Amino acid sequence: VSDKTGRKQTIHHIAITADSQEAVDKYAEMLKKMVQEHLAVWGEFPKYDYGNYYFLHSSHPENAGDGMEHRNSTVIVQRSEKIEGNELGALGTFSHEFFHSWNVERFRPKTLEPFDFTHSNVSDGLWMAEGFTQYYGGLLLKRAGFRTLEQCIQGFNGIVNTVLTSPGALNYSPIDASRYAVFADAGVAIDQTNKTNIFTSYYTYGASVALALDLRLRANYKLTLDDYMRALWAPYGRPEIPYNVPDLQKTLAALTKDPSFADAFFKQYVYGTAKHDYAALLSNAGLVLRKANPGKAFSGLGRVTVEGNKAVISSTLKGSPAYLAGLDVGDVLLRVAGETIKTQADLTAVTVAHKPGDKIQVTYTHRGISYNTDIILSEDPALEIVTMENAGQTPNATMLDFRNKWLNTQIK
């Protein structure tokens, strides 16, 4: 590969798989298209040590399935017997980890240094390091032609739902989520934690910041998040000078020529817990954010774990009907609205049979003692993003142009 610097480097795909050479070569061609969309974002490749970058790819059904970025390579373990027939399954991981060869490996937060594996690094920058990578991982597959518009929107749907409906995001900031990583990522606790209500993954949380910033830059400044990433790469990534969060704000202010916007954005949405008006932002691209299940009842009991014919509550989300009724993790459901609960299907059937506003009695045990309580069902808070076309509306030419410039290929 080469770029505007004139530097020539080699990107390798090394596959440990039962596939034919033809199938592996075909996959390598797909990776080439993906790599070019990444280059279009950053404007240049990193200077790989010794001029080589390696995709180390293992495909086997006994693999756990994961990816791990390194400075000049990434390891991808794919949980399938072969690559052929499962080509798209691991592409999201390839895209995410390759983006890291810029974001994190070279453009990285100061709080990750010094590199000392004898203790944990509490970092305030993982919402950028992992979250923006999460956003681009899926977006660039759409630009490369490997995801449909609907599949791309579905990814945005998960991002927006998480940031607007999870207690962790409602009560804690992206900075807080980043700092909590050392307790969440393979962190071990003997006692039960309340992580469900206090932590939102900085991957998804950061992706929500990236999505909103991209849409705001496009709508208000005729700029893009790609412009922002390139503006950050020049002073911090290319020379490998680690950044602090104020450096990110300073760069945004310089790029937009609007320090007040940058100050408000970081104060409200990075250090704070304010939420963007995603409905308004998405409408610029002819997309509609709406209730996914209007008129459907919601209890907040979530999924139950069946243990020896007992339906045990896994968690109750803060603010949900079940939480407000006093139900908690580990409680055993006996009867809901007069129906015996032994399986997830039993609980789902009861919820479906009711509507928002209904009061239902729950009989349960807490630490072996039986109790009764009432739950007042609310409306299902789940959201969905759809195109205006699928919502029975007609986007105008400006919206379609906005959508195409955002989601289609950036290769000139």
Secondary structure, 3 states (H helix, E strand, C coil): CECCCCCECEEEEEEECCCCHHHHHHHHHHHHHHHHHHHHHHCCCCCCHHHEEEEEEEECCCCCCEEEECCCEEEEEECCCCCCCCCCCCHHHHHHHHHCCCECCCECEHHHCCCCCCCCCCCCCHHHHHHHHHHHHHHHHHHCCCCCHHHHHHHHHHHHHHHHHCHHHHHCCHHHHHHCHHHHCCCCCCCCCCHHHHCCCHHHHHHHHHHHHHHHHHHHHCCCHHHHHHHHHHHHHCCCCCECHHHHHHHHHHHHCCHHHHHHHHHHHCCCCCCCCHHHHHHCCCEEEEECCCCCEECCCCCEEEECCEEEECCCCCCCHHHHCCCCCCCEEEEECCEECCCHHHHHHHHHCCCCCCEEEEEEEECCEEEEEEEECEECCCEEEEECCCCCCCCCHHHHHHHHHHHCCCCC
